[in-house]
Amino acid sequence: MRTRDRAARSARDGVRVLPLVGAPILPMPEHVRQAVARAMDQPDPRDSRGIPDLRAAIAAELESEHGLRIDPERRLLITHGAMHGLSLVLRTVLAPGDEVIVPTPTFFFDGAIREAGATPAYVPSRECDGWALDLAGLEAAVTPRSRALLLCNPNNPTGYLPDAATLAAVVDIAARHGLLVISDDSWQHFTFDGSRYHPVEALADRWPHMVTVTSLSKYYALGSWRVGYVLAPPPIVDALERRFQWEAAWCGVVPQRAAVAALTGPRDWLDQALSMYQAKRDFVCDGIAASGLTEPARPAAGAFLLVDCSRLGDTPDDIDRVLLRNGIATVRGADMHAPETHVRLTFGSDEETLGELVRGLERACRESAGGRP
């Protein structure tokens, strides 16, 4: 049963399930609203690669933030969010029987890989290493059927953020074995403790066969609009566009105009929300340790963390039940190829909700120790 379904069942039983979120949910500022209003009265250019203004804004941002010089006409494709972009990429570059090497724990990539006719080859990371990539394990997983290596940078659900040297080592593995590197970088703006996000595209001089998939829903708070993009070599973008033309034709102009306004306009409404995330992470991590659970590996990025809840029960079902009794809906670790004893928590909610989360974890620990109130 899915997390949403389990939470809904608990709500029907009278439990108030906490509204835990990852990305910020923000009211659109006036400059975005005005851009949307204007777009509703303008003709849709029906550009299957995305409107030129949006692709130009993305290219400008990639250059200003990372020094990447990207041709927006040949290397960018606008998609209906990152999941759509990833599915489009995998179905375009993979063939039945191919294998995709995936470090774990990881986001829900399994379905998209299998829909493309390929098979995932999972390489686990260890919590004692801070969930760092197992480079030797990645190389050992290469077989004659390996076609691609799929990353999540920063990682969802662990919050692990690979440094430049680690990414370079991954790219070198791909180059030695002729693998395509595909990276989902949707949480790139959410970094903590002075850590820095490094795009794989910056290593294209070592190995040019790179594809980056990104969502604009997270930092830009555009979740309701479903906008993302793919950055890839021109031949791959050409192939993606041909497939996209048959399955969706193009992305609507109104959400694209909202994205242009968000990328090119003032950022204070975004930066203020993002500035709170490190404090939220620390509050939740400290609260988890104080509750009696094992202190988690503190994420360097993102809006989520993996928590060892073995103290709460002997099975994932037992753990789930005690958490839901206390209003805490989580993603089970096994669903993200993490240990069955773990769950994913998000910490993007407001302070009051996070306070209730910590208190709910404390109650869950007391219940599991036999002191149920």
C-alpha angles and dihedrals in degrees: 000000000000123000091248092052093048090049091049091052091052090049090053087053089058100261116137104229112209116245096237114178138175111203119047118266105213136170110252112254121237097262091056092046091051092050090051092049091052092047092055089062096046129083117260108247090209095215108170092206092051130267112306093237092060095045090048091050091051092048090049091051093049089053097045095045102035107013091246117151106208128177102229092199097055107025110039132074122181114222141184091265132309097291090056090046093050093048090049092050096047094047090049103046100033131074130200110283096027120131126222119203111221126183112222150256088050147154121276098290097135097087095047091050093049092045086060090055093251133119126234118231106202123209112191125221123208129240091219087063092050089258090291118169114272098228095183090049092051092054093044089055093062114112133169087269096054112120107162146011114222120205135183107211110212092021122244117230102016102043090228112159116198116221124228094265093052093049090048089053091051091050090049090054089051091049093050091053101033095246128158112236113220117185129188103207100172096134097045096125095055104083129143143201093026092300117150131220114230120200118220088225088072087068096054090115088066094046122355098200097099133135123188122194118194139179124215090199097087115052093016093049091228097135093127091055099052100220128156139136146223123225112198144139113289097255091055093046089051090052092045091052093052091053093043092053090060099044104037108354095213144337118267117265096229097065090041091054089049088054093049090053092048093050098044102033134073116311102200093103089055100038092052091057094043093050090066097056098084091052089048091051092051093047093052095042092049090046092051091053092047092049092065098258121120111274107253127232099273108242118238092204145005131044102276143063140191116246126198104228098172088123089066099059149337097250137033089252091054091049092047093051096052092046094048091049084062095047097258117133114189141170111253115243094233090059087063096039091257126128113296089236091064135079133192117242125188122213105191095106127105121281095258092055092047089051089055089048093056092046090049091054090050090053091047090054092049091050093050089052090056097260098112110168 
